[in-house]
């Protein structure tokens, strides 16, 4: 079996818990603009972990309104940034992974580049990543494999020696399509049943050290 030495991470729901920052703000903004949200919990779980534009598109927001609604949604979300925290032991797990000779760490996220830059300024462990792919760096987004394949290429790795760590079914689908292993962050997933078929089910961030 090929040794895994390349670890590529999602951020929201995997490294940091941002669900309560983003998703209630989305629902509030949609309702303000006349878009009723019937099943609030199901809607939030379904639309978490993808780009803001994709979430609004899937919900059925009119194309001409998406940019303004997303801007308002994100502005409201960042007023609730005090709700965000890293998942337990994430800094320690990443530090140990990065200390292993030959290991490479990267990020493939649906975040905007400005959002990633803010994340990197907030959390010192972001300095452990050798490369970062944001939504601006690829034409297609998860569940398309393009972001993960871009990270693999920039890290000088091969798919068969790489694993993508994420918390949603779109992360799982993107990993499978990219030909990499998938580690499911059950500890942070809003819908853990959707990623139960992960190659590596992670009940704790420290399970990363067992891959």
N, C-alpha and C positions, 0 to 999 in steps of 0.2 A: 504493500500500500504506500502511495506517495505521501511523503511527510508534508504536512501543512506548515508553511512558513510565512504566508502572506494573509494578513487579517484586515479586512475592509469593513468599515462600520457605517451603519445608519446612525443618526443622532437622536432624533425625537423618539422616545419610547424605548431607546436602546442604551444610550449614554446618559441622557438627562430626561427627567419626567416633566414633559411640557403639556400634557393633555389638558390639565385644568387651566392652563394659560390660554391656549389657542381655541379649544373647541366650544366652550360656553360663549366665548366672544363671537365666534362664527355664527352660532345660533341666534344670538342677540342682534347681530348686524343683519342677518337675513330677514328676520322678522320685522326689523325696522324698515326694511326696503320692500315689504309686502310679499315676502316669500315665506309661507307658513311651513313650520317644521313640526310634523305630526308626531313621529316617534323620535324624541330628542336623543335618547341614549343610543339607539340603533344608528341614527344618522351620524352622530359624532364618531362612533367607532368605525363606521364604514368609510368616512372621509378623512380620518386621521392618518398622517404619515405619507401623504402625497403633496404635490405642489398646491399652493393656494388656488392657482388658476384652474388646475385640474379638478380640485374639490368643488369649486363653484360651477364648473362646466358640468360635472356629473350630477350636481344637484338640480341643474336646469336653469341657472341664472343666464339671462340674455347676454350675448357676447358684448354688446355695447355698454353693459353695466358692470362687467366683471372687474375691470381695472379699478374703478372708483370704490366698489364694494370691498375688494381685497385690501385696498389701502386703508379704508376705514376699519375693517376687521383687524388688520395687523396693528393699527394704532391703538385700538381698544385692548388687544391681547397684550401689548407691551406695557400697558398700565397695570397688568396683573403679573408682571414678571417675578414678583415675590413668591409666587406659587411654584416656581421652578426649582428643582434640586437634582443633583446627580443621583443616580441609583447607587445604593450601598456598595462600597468597595470597588467602584469603577476606576477611580484614580489608581488604586493599588494594583488592580488586575492589569491595567494598561501599562503601568510602569514595569511590572514583571515580564509581560510579553515583550516589551521593547528592549529589555535587558538581555534577552536571549540572542546569542550570536546568529546572524542569518535571518532573523525575523524582520518583516517589513509591515508597517502599519499605515493604513490610509482610510479615507472617508469617501463615501459616495452618498450624498444627501439630496433631498428635494428642496432644501433650504435655498433661499436667495443668497448670493455672495455677500451682500451686506449683513444678512442674518448670521451667516457663518463667521464673518469677521467679528461680530459682536460676541458670538459664542466663544471664539478663540481668545478674545480679550478677557472674558469672564472666567474661563476655566483653564488654569495653567496646564492641565494634562493634554490640551490640544496641541501643545508643542511636540508631542510624541509622534504626531502623524507626519509621514514622509510626503504624502500628496493628498490633495483634496479635490473632489469633483462636486461642484454644486449644480443647481438647475440651469445655470447660465452656460455651463461647459458642454452640454450635449443637446442635440436636437430633440431626442426622445427621452422620456423619463420612465421610471419604474411604473408598471411591471416590465417595460422593455429592458433588455439587458445592457443597453448602451452605457449607462453611467458606471456599472460595475466593470464592464470590459475596458472602459477608458481608464479606470483606476488601476486595473491589472496591468495595462500597457504602460502607464506612467511609472508604475513601481518596478517595471522590468521583470515582472513575474509571469507565471503560466497559470491558466485557469485551474489545472489539475492540482496545483499546490496552494490554491487560494480558498479562503472561506469568507462568505459575506455574513455579517452579523446584523440581524434586523428583527423587527417585532410584528410585522404585518404580513398578510398573505401576498401583497404586492412585492414585498421584499423576497419572500420565498420563490415566487414565480420568476422574478428577475434573476435570482441566483441560479435557478435551474436552467433558465434560458441561456445564461452566460457560461454554463458548464462548470460552475464552481460549487463547492459544498455550501450548505446553509446551516448557520447556527441560529436557532430561534430563541430570542430573548423573552422567554415565558415570564420572567420576573417583571417585565415592563409592558407586556402586550395588553392592549385593550380587549383583544379577542384571542386568547391563547389556543383555543380549540382550532382556529384556522391555520395555525403553524405547528400542529402536533406532529406532522410528518417531517420535521426538520432532521437533517443528518445528525445534528448535535443539539438536543433540547437543553436549554440553559435555565435551570431553576434559580441560579444565583450568578452574578457576574463573575464570581471566582471559578465557575465551571469552565470559563474560557481557558483556564490554565490546564485543563484536562484534554484539550483538543490536540 
